[in-house]
Amino acid sequence: MDKKDEIISLQLDLIRTMTENNLRSLAGDLWGAPPAAGNTPAGNTPPAGKPADGPETSRRAEKDAPVPEPEGAPEEPMPTLEELQAELDGYIGLAAVKQEVKNLINLVKVWKLRETHGLPNVDLSLHMVFSGNPGTGKTMIARLMARIYRCLGILSKGQLVEVDRSGLVAGYVGQTAIKTAKVIESAKGGVLFIDEAYALSDKGENDFGREAIDTLLKAMEDNREDLVVIVAGYDGLMEDFIHSNPGLESRFNRFLHFDDYTLDEMVEIFKMRADGGKYRLGEGAEEAVRELIRQENDSSIAFGNARGVRNIFENILVCQANRLAACETVTAEDLTEITRADVLAAADAAGIVLEEPSDSPENTPKA
Protein backbone atom coordinates (compact mmCIF):
# COMPACT_ATOMS: atom_id res chain seq x y z
CA MET A 1 0.00 0.00 0.00
CA ASP A 2 1.55 3.35 -1.04
CA LYS A 3 1.31 6.60 0.91
CA LYS A 4 -1.76 7.87 -0.94
CA ASP A 5 -3.66 4.65 -0.40
CA GLU A 6 -2.74 4.68 3.27
CA ILE A 7 -4.07 8.22 3.69
CA ILE A 8 -7.28 7.36 1.91
CA SER A 9 -7.70 4.23 4.03
CA LEU A 10 -7.18 6.10 7.29
CA GLN A 11 -9.63 8.84 6.36
CA LEU A 12 -12.23 6.42 5.06
CA ASP A 13 -11.96 4.34 8.25
CA LEU A 14 -12.66 7.47 10.27
CA ILE A 15 -15.58 8.49 8.08
CA ARG A 16 -16.97 4.93 8.11
CA THR A 17 -16.81 4.80 11.90
CA MET A 18 -18.54 8.16 12.21
CA THR A 19 -21.20 7.15 9.69
CA GLU A 20 -21.91 3.87 11.49
CA ASN A 21 -22.19 5.72 14.77
CA ASN A 22 -24.54 8.27 13.24
CA LEU A 23 -26.74 5.58 11.73
CA ARG A 24 -27.06 4.14 15.21
CA SER A 25 -27.72 7.67 16.37
CA LEU A 26 -30.69 7.96 14.01
CA ALA A 27 -31.89 4.56 15.17
CA GLY A 28 -31.21 5.03 18.82
CA ASP A 29 -30.32 8.47 20.00
CA LEU A 30 -28.37 11.54 19.03
CA TRP A 31 -26.16 11.02 22.06
CA GLY A 32 -23.94 8.21 23.15
CA ALA A 33 -23.47 6.60 26.50
CA PRO A 34 -23.48 9.10 29.37
CA PRO A 35 -20.18 10.99 29.23
CA ALA A 36 -17.92 11.26 32.21
CA ALA A 37 -18.63 14.13 34.54
CA GLY A 38 -16.92 17.30 33.41
CA ASN A 39 -16.36 15.99 29.87
CA THR A 40 -19.81 16.60 28.44
CA PRO A 41 -19.70 18.18 25.00
CA ALA A 42 -22.16 20.93 24.21
CA GLY A 43 -24.66 20.76 21.43
CA ASN A 44 -26.91 18.21 19.87
CA THR A 45 -24.32 15.86 18.45
CA PRO A 46 -21.54 13.71 19.90
CA PRO A 47 -17.88 14.51 19.34
CA ALA A 48 -16.23 12.82 16.40
CA GLY A 49 -14.70 9.49 17.23
CA LYS A 50 -16.99 8.91 20.21
CA PRO A 51 -19.62 6.16 20.17
CA ALA A 52 -22.95 7.64 19.13
CA ASP A 53 -25.07 5.19 21.03
CA GLY A 54 -24.83 3.24 24.28
CA PRO A 55 -25.77 -0.44 23.80
CA GLU A 56 -27.71 -0.69 27.04
CA THR A 57 -29.45 2.67 27.01
CA SER A 58 -31.31 2.87 23.71
CA ARG A 59 -33.00 0.28 21.50
CA ARG A 60 -34.96 1.11 18.38
CA ALA A 61 -37.32 -1.84 18.43
CA GLU A 62 -38.19 -4.71 20.66
CA LYS A 63 -36.26 -7.16 18.48
CA ASP A 64 -32.95 -5.58 19.55
CA ALA A 65 -32.19 -7.57 22.66
CA PRO A 66 -30.01 -5.91 25.32
CA VAL A 67 -26.42 -7.03 25.45
CA PRO A 68 -25.77 -8.83 28.77
CA GLU A 69 -23.09 -7.40 30.97
CA PRO A 70 -20.06 -9.64 31.55
CA GLU A 71 -20.14 -11.36 34.92
CA GLY A 72 -18.32 -9.36 37.52
CA ALA A 73 -18.33 -6.19 35.41
CA PRO A 74 -18.26 -3.10 37.66
CA GLU A 75 -21.47 -1.10 37.65
CA GLU A 76 -21.12 2.38 36.21
CA PRO A 77 -21.28 4.93 39.03
CA MET A 78 -24.42 7.00 39.04
CA PRO A 79 -23.70 10.69 38.38
CA THR A 80 -24.77 13.20 40.98
CA LEU A 81 -27.61 15.61 40.38
CA GLU A 82 -25.09 18.45 40.29
CA GLU A 83 -23.15 16.68 37.54
CA LEU A 84 -26.31 16.11 35.53
CA GLN A 85 -27.33 19.74 35.89
CA ALA A 86 -23.86 20.80 34.76
CA GLU A 87 -24.28 18.54 31.73
CA LEU A 88 -27.60 20.22 30.97
CA ASP A 89 -26.02 23.66 31.23
CA GLY A 90 -23.26 22.58 28.87
CA TYR A 91 -25.61 21.91 25.96
CA ILE A 92 -25.65 24.48 23.16
CA GLY A 93 -28.91 26.44 22.91
CA LEU A 94 -32.14 24.96 24.34
CA ALA A 95 -32.61 27.87 26.75
CA ALA A 96 -36.36 27.36 27.25
CA VAL A 97 -35.99 23.59 27.56
CA LYS A 98 -33.20 23.94 30.11
CA GLN A 99 -35.40 26.15 32.29
CA GLU A 100 -38.32 23.73 32.09
CA VAL A 101 -36.08 20.80 33.02
CA LYS A 102 -34.72 22.73 36.01
CA ASN A 103 -38.28 23.58 37.07
CA LEU A 104 -39.17 19.91 36.90
CA ILE A 105 -36.08 18.88 38.88
CA ASN A 106 -37.01 21.33 41.65
CA LEU A 107 -40.61 20.12 41.65
CA VAL A 108 -39.54 16.50 42.03
CA LYS A 109 -37.01 17.35 44.75
CA VAL A 110 -39.66 19.10 46.83
CA TRP A 111 -42.13 16.28 46.15
CA LYS A 112 -39.59 13.78 47.50
CA LEU A 113 -38.91 15.96 50.56
CA ARG A 114 -42.61 16.11 51.38
CA GLU A 115 -42.74 12.34 51.05
CA THR A 116 -39.77 11.99 53.43
CA HIS A 117 -41.50 14.17 56.04
CA GLY A 118 -44.74 12.23 55.80
CA LEU A 119 -46.64 15.08 54.15
CA PRO A 120 -49.36 14.38 51.57
CA ASN A 121 -48.51 14.83 47.89
CA VAL A 122 -50.70 15.37 44.89
CA ASP A 123 -50.27 12.85 42.08
CA LEU A 124 -47.20 13.87 40.10
CA SER A 125 -47.30 13.01 36.41
CA LEU A 126 -43.83 12.88 34.89
CA HIS A 127 -44.89 11.78 31.41
CA MET A 128 -44.03 14.43 28.83
CA VAL A 129 -44.66 15.63 25.30
CA PHE A 130 -41.66 16.89 23.34
CA SER A 131 -42.42 18.90 20.21
CA GLY A 132 -40.09 20.37 17.63
CA ASN A 133 -38.29 19.72 14.39
CA PRO A 134 -35.77 16.89 13.91
CA GLY A 135 -32.27 17.43 15.28
CA THR A 136 -33.26 19.83 18.05
CA GLY A 137 -32.20 17.60 20.95
CA LYS A 138 -35.40 15.83 21.96
CA THR A 139 -33.85 12.39 22.37
CA MET A 140 -30.82 13.88 24.07
CA ILE A 141 -32.98 15.53 26.72
CA ALA A 142 -35.06 12.37 27.11
CA ARG A 143 -31.89 10.43 27.88
CA LEU A 144 -30.82 13.07 30.38
CA MET A 145 -34.24 13.05 32.05
CA ALA A 146 -34.02 9.26 32.50
CA ARG A 147 -30.74 9.69 34.36
CA ILE A 148 -32.06 12.61 36.41
CA TYR A 149 -35.12 10.62 37.47
CA ARG A 150 -32.90 7.73 38.47
CA CYS A 151 -30.68 10.08 40.47
CA LEU A 152 -33.75 11.51 42.24
CA GLY A 153 -35.01 8.03 43.07
CA ILE A 154 -38.06 8.24 40.80
CA LEU A 155 -36.84 5.48 38.47
CA SER A 156 -34.95 2.36 39.49
CA LYS A 157 -32.72 1.96 36.42
CA GLY A 158 -32.72 5.12 34.31
CA GLN A 159 -32.34 3.50 30.88
CA LEU A 160 -33.81 4.98 27.71
CA VAL A 161 -35.71 2.75 25.29
CA GLU A 162 -36.62 4.45 22.02
CA VAL A 163 -39.19 3.22 19.53
CA ASP A 164 -41.42 4.54 16.79
CA ARG A 165 -44.64 3.18 15.33
CA SER A 166 -42.87 0.23 13.71
CA GLY A 167 -41.54 -0.88 17.09
CA LEU A 168 -45.02 -1.04 18.62
CA VAL A 169 -47.47 -1.95 15.87
CA ALA A 170 -47.73 -5.38 14.26
CA GLY A 171 -49.44 -6.35 11.03
CA TYR A 172 -51.99 -8.81 12.35
CA VAL A 173 -54.83 -8.80 14.84
CA GLY A 174 -53.71 -9.56 18.38
CA GLN A 175 -49.99 -9.10 17.79
CA THR A 176 -49.74 -5.37 18.47
CA ALA A 177 -50.62 -5.69 22.17
CA ILE A 178 -47.95 -8.37 22.59
CA LYS A 179 -45.36 -6.36 20.70
CA THR A 180 -46.11 -3.17 22.62
CA ALA A 181 -46.12 -4.99 25.98
CA LYS A 182 -42.68 -6.43 25.25
CA VAL A 183 -41.26 -2.97 24.58
CA ILE A 184 -42.87 -1.61 27.74
CA GLU A 185 -41.36 -4.44 29.75
CA SER A 186 -37.87 -3.50 28.50
CA ALA A 187 -38.49 0.12 29.50
CA LYS A 188 -39.61 -0.54 33.09
CA GLY A 189 -37.40 1.31 35.50
CA GLY A 190 -36.58 3.90 32.85
CA VAL A 191 -37.98 6.08 30.12
CA LEU A 192 -39.89 4.86 27.07
CA PHE A 193 -39.34 7.41 24.29
CA ILE A 194 -41.80 7.19 21.38
CA ASP A 195 -40.63 9.21 18.39
CA GLU A 196 -43.17 10.46 15.85
CA ALA A 197 -45.86 9.24 18.22
CA TYR A 198 -48.63 10.88 16.18
CA ALA A 199 -48.18 8.07 13.62
CA LEU A 200 -49.99 5.79 16.08
CA SER A 201 -53.29 7.61 15.62
CA ASP A 202 -53.44 8.80 12.01
CA LYS A 203 -54.16 5.57 10.11
CA GLY A 204 -57.95 5.29 10.38
CA GLU A 205 -60.48 3.50 12.53
CA ASN A 206 -59.25 -0.06 11.89
CA ASP A 207 -55.57 0.66 12.35
CA PHE A 208 -53.62 -1.34 14.94
CA GLY A 209 -52.03 1.86 16.25
CA ARG A 210 -55.04 2.37 18.47
CA GLU A 211 -54.38 -1.01 20.06
CA ALA A 212 -50.82 0.10 20.80
CA ILE A 213 -52.13 3.29 22.44
CA ASP A 214 -54.61 1.37 24.59
CA THR A 215 -51.89 -1.07 25.68
CA LEU A 216 -49.57 1.82 26.47
CA LEU A 217 -52.17 3.69 28.54
CA LYS A 218 -52.88 0.62 30.66
CA ALA A 219 -49.17 0.03 31.22
CA MET A 220 -48.66 3.65 32.25
CA GLU A 221 -51.32 3.20 34.91
CA ASP A 222 -50.06 -0.21 36.08
CA ASN A 223 -46.41 0.88 36.23
CA ARG A 224 -46.74 4.51 37.23
CA GLU A 225 -44.24 4.04 40.08
CA ASP A 226 -41.36 3.01 37.81
CA LEU A 227 -42.02 4.02 34.20
CA VAL A 228 -41.96 7.39 32.45
CA VAL A 229 -43.22 7.78 28.88
CA ILE A 230 -42.13 10.63 26.63
CA VAL A 231 -43.82 11.09 23.26
CA ALA A 232 -42.20 13.29 20.64
CA GLY A 233 -42.77 14.71 17.18
CA TYR A 234 -43.55 17.79 15.15
CA ASP A 235 -45.46 20.78 16.50
CA GLY A 236 -49.17 20.67 15.78
CA LEU A 237 -49.15 16.98 15.04
CA MET A 238 -48.29 16.21 18.65
CA GLU A 239 -51.13 18.39 19.91
CA ASP A 240 -53.55 16.58 17.61
CA PHE A 241 -52.19 13.26 18.87
CA ILE A 242 -52.65 14.08 22.55
CA HIS A 243 -56.17 15.41 21.95
CA SER A 244 -57.14 12.34 19.92
CA ASN A 245 -57.67 10.24 23.05
CA PRO A 246 -58.98 11.27 26.49
CA GLY A 247 -56.57 8.82 28.12
CA LEU A 248 -53.62 10.57 26.50
CA GLU A 249 -54.91 13.98 27.58
CA SER A 250 -55.19 12.87 31.19
CA ARG A 251 -51.68 11.39 31.37
CA PHE A 252 -49.61 13.86 29.34
CA ASN A 253 -49.79 17.34 30.81
CA ARG A 254 -46.17 18.46 30.50
CA PHE A 255 -45.13 19.96 27.18
CA LEU A 256 -41.60 20.93 26.18
CA HIS A 257 -41.06 22.74 22.90
CA PHE A 258 -37.66 22.51 21.21
CA ASP A 259 -36.82 25.54 19.10
CA ASP A 260 -34.71 25.28 15.98
CA TYR A 261 -31.05 26.12 16.49
CA THR A 262 -29.88 29.56 15.42
CA LEU A 263 -27.10 29.94 12.87
CA ASP A 264 -24.62 30.88 15.62
CA GLU A 265 -25.58 27.79 17.61
CA MET A 266 -25.18 25.51 14.61
CA VAL A 267 -21.72 26.94 13.93
CA GLU A 268 -20.82 26.23 17.55
CA ILE A 269 -22.07 22.66 17.15
CA PHE A 270 -19.84 22.26 14.09
CA LYS A 271 -16.82 23.60 15.99
CA MET A 272 -17.59 21.27 18.90
CA ARG A 273 -17.55 18.30 16.54
CA ALA A 274 -14.28 19.50 15.07
CA ASP A 275 -12.72 19.91 18.50
CA GLY A 276 -13.93 16.47 19.54
CA GLY A 277 -12.16 14.91 16.56
CA LYS A 278 -9.02 17.04 17.05
CA TYR A 279 -9.66 19.04 13.91
CA ARG A 280 -9.00 22.76 13.58
CA LEU A 281 -10.43 25.25 11.14
CA GLY A 282 -7.83 26.91 8.92
CA GLU A 283 -7.86 30.50 7.71
CA GLY A 284 -11.23 31.48 6.27
CA ALA A 285 -12.73 28.03 6.95
CA GLU A 286 -15.06 29.07 9.76
CA GLU A 287 -16.59 31.84 7.65
CA ALA A 288 -17.13 29.38 4.81
CA VAL A 289 -18.69 26.84 7.18
CA ARG A 290 -21.08 29.49 8.50
CA GLU A 291 -22.20 30.42 4.99
CA LEU A 292 -22.57 26.79 3.95
CA ILE A 293 -24.72 26.02 7.00
CA ARG A 294 -26.80 29.14 6.36
CA GLN A 295 -27.51 28.27 2.74
CA GLU A 296 -28.17 24.59 3.43
CA ASN A 297 -30.52 25.46 6.28
CA ASP A 298 -32.38 28.10 4.27
CA SER A 299 -32.78 25.95 1.18
CA SER A 300 -34.11 22.75 2.74
CA ILE A 301 -36.84 22.15 5.30
CA ALA A 302 -35.25 18.74 5.84
CA PHE A 303 -31.86 20.15 6.85
CA GLY A 304 -32.42 18.84 10.36
CA ASN A 305 -30.70 21.36 12.64
CA ALA A 306 -27.82 19.57 14.40
CA ARG A 307 -28.23 16.53 12.16
CA GLY A 308 -27.71 18.74 9.13
CA VAL A 309 -24.58 20.17 10.73
CA ARG A 310 -23.31 16.65 11.33
CA ASN A 311 -23.84 15.77 7.67
CA ILE A 312 -21.99 18.89 6.54
CA PHE A 313 -19.09 18.04 8.84
CA GLU A 314 -18.79 14.55 7.42
CA ASN A 315 -19.03 15.80 3.83
CA ILE A 316 -16.20 18.22 4.52
CA LEU A 317 -14.08 15.37 5.89
CA VAL A 318 -14.61 13.50 2.63
CA CYS A 319 -13.35 16.54 0.72
CA GLN A 320 -10.37 16.83 3.08
CA ALA A 321 -9.55 13.18 2.44
CA ASN A 322 -9.68 13.71 -1.31
CA ARG A 323 -7.34 16.69 -1.01
CA LEU A 324 -4.82 14.90 1.21
CA ALA A 325 -4.82 11.83 -0.99
CA ALA A 326 -3.37 13.95 -3.80
CA CYS A 327 -0.47 15.17 -1.65
CA GLU A 328 2.97 13.58 -1.84
CA THR A 329 3.55 13.97 1.89
CA VAL A 330 1.06 14.45 4.70
CA THR A 331 1.91 15.60 8.22
CA ALA A 332 -0.06 15.20 11.42
CA GLU A 333 -0.85 18.91 11.18
CA ASP A 334 -2.28 18.38 7.70
CA LEU A 335 -4.54 15.62 9.02
CA THR A 336 -6.02 17.91 11.65
CA GLU A 337 -6.64 20.98 9.48
CA ILE A 338 -9.91 21.67 7.72
CA THR A 339 -9.16 24.26 5.05
CA ARG A 340 -11.42 26.72 3.33
CA ALA A 341 -10.85 24.72 0.15
CA ASP A 342 -12.33 21.64 1.84
CA VAL A 343 -15.46 23.59 2.74
CA LEU A 344 -15.76 25.04 -0.75
CA ALA A 345 -15.44 21.56 -2.24
CA ALA A 346 -18.21 20.26 0.03
CA ALA A 347 -20.40 23.20 -0.95
CA ASP A 348 -19.72 22.56 -4.64
CA ALA A 349 -20.68 18.91 -4.22
CA ALA A 350 -23.98 20.09 -2.71
CA GLY A 351 -24.58 22.48 -5.59
CA ILE A 352 -23.95 25.56 -3.46
CA VAL A 353 -21.71 28.46 -4.49
CA LEU A 354 -19.94 30.24 -1.64
CA GLU A 355 -18.77 33.74 -2.43
CA GLU A 356 -15.19 34.63 -1.64
CA PRO A 357 -14.82 37.22 1.13
CA SER A 358 -14.25 40.77 -0.07
CA ASP A 359 -10.71 40.88 1.36
CA SER A 360 -9.58 37.61 -0.29
CA PRO A 361 -6.70 37.78 -2.82
CA GLU A 362 -9.11 36.95 -5.65
CA ASN A 363 -11.17 40.06 -4.91
CA THR A 364 -8.30 42.44 -4.14
CA PRO A 365 -7.81 44.98 -6.99
CA LYS A 366 -4.42 44.70 -8.69
CA ALA A 367 -2.12 47.71 -8.55
C-alpha positions in Angstrom: 0.0 0.0 0.0 1.5 3.4 -1.0 1.3 6.6 0.9 -1.8 7.9 -0.9 -3.7 4.6 -0.4 -2.7 4.7 3.3 -4.1 8.2 3.7 -7.3 7.4 1.9 -7.7 4.2 4.0 -7.2 6.1 7.3 -9.6 8.8 6.4 -12.2 6.4 5.1 -12.0 4.3 8.2 -12.7 7.5 10.3 -15.6 8.5 8.1 -17.0 4.9 8.1 -16.8 4.8 11.9 -18.5 8.2 12.2 -21.2 7.2 9.7 -21.9 3.9 11.5 -22.2 5.7 14.8 -24.5 8.3 13.2 -26.7 5.6 11.7 -27.1 4.1 15.2 -27.7 7.7 16.4 -30.7 8.0 14.0 -31.9 4.6 15.2 -31.2 5.0 18.8 -30.3 8.5 20.0 -28.4 11.5 19.0 -26.2 11.0 22.1 -23.9 8.2 23.2 -23.5 6.6 26.5 -23.5 9.1 29.4 -20.2 11.0 29.2 -17.9 11.3 32.2 -18.6 14.1 34.5 -16.9 17.3 33.4 -16.4 16.0 29.9 -19.8 16.6 28.4 -19.7 18.2 25.0 -22.2 20.9 24.2 -24.7 20.8 21.4 -26.9 18.2 19.9 -24.3 15.9 18.5 -21.5 13.7 19.9 -17.9 14.5 19.3 -16.2 12.8 16.4 -14.7 9.5 17.2 -17.0 8.9 20.2 -19.6 6.2 20.2 -22.9 7.6 19.1 -25.1 5.2 21.0 -24.8 3.2 24.3 -25.8 -0.4 23.8 -27.7 -0.7 27.0 -29.5 2.7 27.0 -31.3 2.9 23.7 -33.0 0.3 21.5 -35.0 1.1 18.4 -37.3 -1.8 18.4 -38.2 -4.7 20.7 -36.3 -7.2 18.5 -33.0 -5.6 19.5 -32.2 -7.6 22.7 -30.0 -5.9 25.3 -26.4 -7.0 25.4 -25.8 -8.8 28.8 -23.1 -7.4 31.0 -20.1 -9.6 31.6 -20.1 -11.4 34.9 -18.3 -9.4 37.5 -18.3 -6.2 35.4 -18.3 -3.1 37.7 -21.5 -1.1 37.7 -21.1 2.4 36.2 -21.3 4.9 39.0 -24.4 7.0 39.0 -23.7 10.7 38.4 -24.8 13.2 41.0 -27.6 15.6 40.4 -25.1 18.5 40.3 -23.2 16.7 37.5 -26.3 16.1 35.5 -27.3 19.7 35.9 -23.9 20.8 34.8 -24.3 18.5 31.7 -27.6 20.2 31.0 -26.0 23.7 31.2 -23.3 22.6 28.9 -25.6 21.9 26.0 -25.6 24.5 23.2 -28.9 26.4 22.9 -32.1 25.0 24.3 -32.6 27.9 26.8 -36.4 27.4 27.3 -36.0 23.6 27.6 -33.2 23.9 30.1 -35.4 26.1 32.3 -38.3 23.7 32.1 -36.1 20.8 33.0 -34.7 22.7 36.0 -38.3 23.6 37.1 -39.2 19.9 36.9 -36.1 18.9 38.9 -37.0 21.3 41.6 -40.6 20.1 41.6 -39.5 16.5 42.0 -37.0 17.3 44.8 -39.7 19.1 46.8 -42.1 16.3 46.2 -39.6 13.8 47.5 -38.9 16.0 50.6 -42.6 16.1 51.4 -42.7 12.3 51.1 -39.8 12.0 53.4 -41.5 14.2 56.0 -44.7 12.2 55.8 -46.6 15.1 54.1 -49.4 14.4 51.6 -48.5 14.8 47.9 -50.7 15.4 44.9 -50.3 12.9 42.1 -47.2 13.9 40.1 -47.3 13.0 36.4 -43.8 12.9 34.9 -44.9 11.8 31.4 -44.0 14.4 28.8 -44.7 15.6 25.3 -41.7 16.9 23.3 -42.4 18.9 20.2 -40.1 20.4 17.6 -38.3 19.7 14.4 -35.8 16.9 13.9 -32.3 17.4 15.3 -33.3 19.8 18.1 -32.2 17.6 21.0 -35.4 15.8 22.0 -33.9 12.4 22.4 -30.8 13.9 24.1 -33.0 15.5 26.7 -35.1 12.4 27.1 -31.9 10.4 27.9 -30.8 13.1 30.4 -34.2 13.0 32.1 -34.0 9.3 32.5 -30.7 9.7 34.4 -32.1 12.6 36.4 -35.1 10.6 37.5 -32.9 7.7 38.5 -30.7 10.1 40.5 -33.7 11.5 42.2 -35.0 8.0 43.1 -38.1 8.2 40.8 -36.8 5.5 38.5 -35.0 2.4 39.5 -32.7 2.0 36.4 -32.7 5.1 34.3 -32.3 3.5 30.9 -33.8 5.0 27.7 -35.7 2.7 25.3 -36.6 4.5 22.0 -39.2 3.2 19.5 -41.4 4.5 16.8 -44.6 3.2 15.3 -42.9 0.2 13.7 -41.5 -0.9 17.1 -45.0 -1.0 18.6 -47.5 -2.0 15.9 -47.7 -5.4 14.3 -49.4 -6.3 11.0 -52.0 -8.8 12.3 -54.8 -8.8 14.8 -53.7 -9.6 18.4 -50.0 -9.1 17.8 -49.7 -5.4 18.5 -50.6 -5.7 22.2 -48.0 -8.4 22.6 -45.4 -6.4 20.7 -46.1 -3.2 22.6 -46.1 -5.0 26.0 -42.7 -6.4 25.3 -41.3 -3.0 24.6 -42.9 -1.6 27.7 -41.4 -4.4 29.8 -37.9 -3.5 28.5 -38.5 0.1 29.5 -39.6 -0.5 33.1 -37.4 1.3 35.5 -36.6 3.9 32.9 -38.0 6.1 30.1 -39.9 4.9 27.1 -39.3 7.4 24.3 -41.8 7.2 21.4 -40.6 9.2 18.4 -43.2 10.5 15.8 -45.9 9.2 18.2 -48.6 10.9 16.2 -48.2 8.1 13.6 -50.0 5.8 16.1 -53.3 7.6 15.6 -53.4 8.8 12.0 -54.2 5.6 10.1 -57.9 5.3 10.4 -60.5 3.5 12.5 -59.3 -0.1 11.9 -55.6 0.7 12.4 -53.6 -1.3 14.9 -52.0 1.9 16.2 -55.0 2.4 18.5 -54.4 -1.0 20.1 -50.8 0.1 20.8 -52.1 3.3 22.4 -54.6 1.4 24.6 -51.9 -1.1 25.7 -49.6 1.8 26.5 -52.2 3.7 28.5 -52.9 0.6 30.7 -49.2 0.0 31.2 -48.7 3.7 32.2 -51.3 3.2 34.9 -50.1 -0.2 36.1 -46.4 0.9 36.2 -46.7 4.5 37.2 -44.2 4.0 40.1 -41.4 3.0 37.8 -42.0 4.0 34.2 -42.0 7.4 32.4 -43.2 7.8 28.9 -42.1 10.6 26.6 -43.8 11.1 23.3 -42.2 13.3 20.6 -42.8 14.7 17.2 -43.6 17.8 15.2 -45.5 20.8 16.5 -49.2 20.7 15.8 -49.1 17.0 15.0 -48.3 16.2 18.6 -51.1 18.4 19.9 -53.5 16.6 17.6 -52.2 13.3 18.9 -52.6 14.1 22.6 -56.2 15.4 22.0 -57.1 12.3 19.9 -57.7 10.2 23.1 -59.0 11.3 26.5 -56.6 8.8 28.1 -53.6 10.6 26.5 -54.9 14.0 27.6 -55.2 12.9 31.2 -51.7 11.4 31.4 -49.6 13.9 29.3 -49.8 17.3 30.8 -46.2 18.5 30.5 -45.1 20.0 27.2 -41.6 20.9 26.2 -41.1 22.7 22.9 -37.7 22.5 21.2 -36.8 25.5 19.1 -34.7 25.3 16.0 -31.0 26.1 16.5 -29.9 29.6 15.4 -27.1 29.9 12.9 -24.6 30.9 15.6 -25.6 27.8 17.6 -25.2 25.5 14.6 -21.7 26.9 13.9 -20.8 26.2 17.6 -22.1 22.7 17.2 -19.8 22.3 14.1 -16.8 23.6 16.0 -17.6 21.3 18.9 -17.6 18.3 16.5 -14.3 19.5 15.1 -12.7 19.9 18.5 -13.9 16.5 19.5 -12.2 14.9 16.6 -9.0 17.0 17.1 -9.7 19.0 13.9 -9.0 22.8 13.6 -10.4 25.3 11.1 -7.8 26.9 8.9 -7.9 30.5 7.7 -11.2 31.5 6.3 -12.7 28.0 6.9 -15.1 29.1 9.8 -16.6 31.8 7.7 -17.1 29.4 4.8 -18.7 26.8 7.2 -21.1 29.5 8.5 -22.2 30.4 5.0 -22.6 26.8 3.9 -24.7 26.0 7.0 -26.8 29.1 6.4 -27.5 28.3 2.7 -28.2 24.6 3.4 -30.5 25.5 6.3 -32.4 28.1 4.3 -32.8 26.0 1.2 -34.1 22.7 2.7 -36.8 22.1 5.3 -35.2 18.7 5.8 -31.9 20.2 6.9 -32.4 18.8 10.4 -30.7 21.4 12.6 -27.8 19.6 14.4 -28.2 16.5 12.2 -27.7 18.7 9.1 -24.6 20.2 10.7 -23.3 16.6 11.3 -23.8 15.8 7.7 -22.0 18.9 6.5 -19.1 18.0 8.8 -18.8 14.5 7.4 -19.0 15.8 3.8 -16.2 18.2 4.5 -14.1 15.4 5.9 -14.6 13.5 2.6 -13.3 16.5 0.7 -10.4 16.8 3.1 -9.5 13.2 2.4 -9.7 13.7 -1.3 -7.3 16.7 -1.0 -4.8 14.9 1.2 -4.8 11.8 -1.0 -3.4 13.9 -3.8 -0.5 15.2 -1.7 3.0 13.6 -1.8 3.5 14.0 1.9 1.1 14.4 4.7 1.9 15.6 8.2 -0.1 15.2 11.4 -0.8 18.9 11.2 -2.3 18.4 7.7 -4.5 15.6 9.0 -6.0 17.9 11.7 -6.6 21.0 9.5 -9.9 21.7 7.7 -9.2 24.3 5.1 -11.4 26.7 3.3 -10.9 24.7 0.1 -12.3 21.6 1.8 -15.5 23.6 2.7 -15.8 25.0 -0.8 -15.4 21.6 -2.2 -18.2 20.3 0.0 -20.4 23.2 -0.9 -19.7 22.6 -4.6 -20.7 18.9 -4.2 -24.0 20.1 -2.7 -24.6 22.5 -5.6 -23.9 25.6 -3.5 -21.7 28.5 -4.5 -19.9 30.2 -1.6 -18.8 33.7 -2.4 -15.2 34.6 -1.6 -14.8 37.2 1.1 -14.3 40.8 -0.1 -10.7 40.9 1.4 -9.6 37.6 -0.3 -6.7 37.8 -2.8 -9.1 37.0 -5.6 -11.2 40.1 -4.9 -8.3 42.4 -4.1 -7.8 45.0 -7.0 -4.4 44.7 -8.7 -2.1 47.7 -8.6 
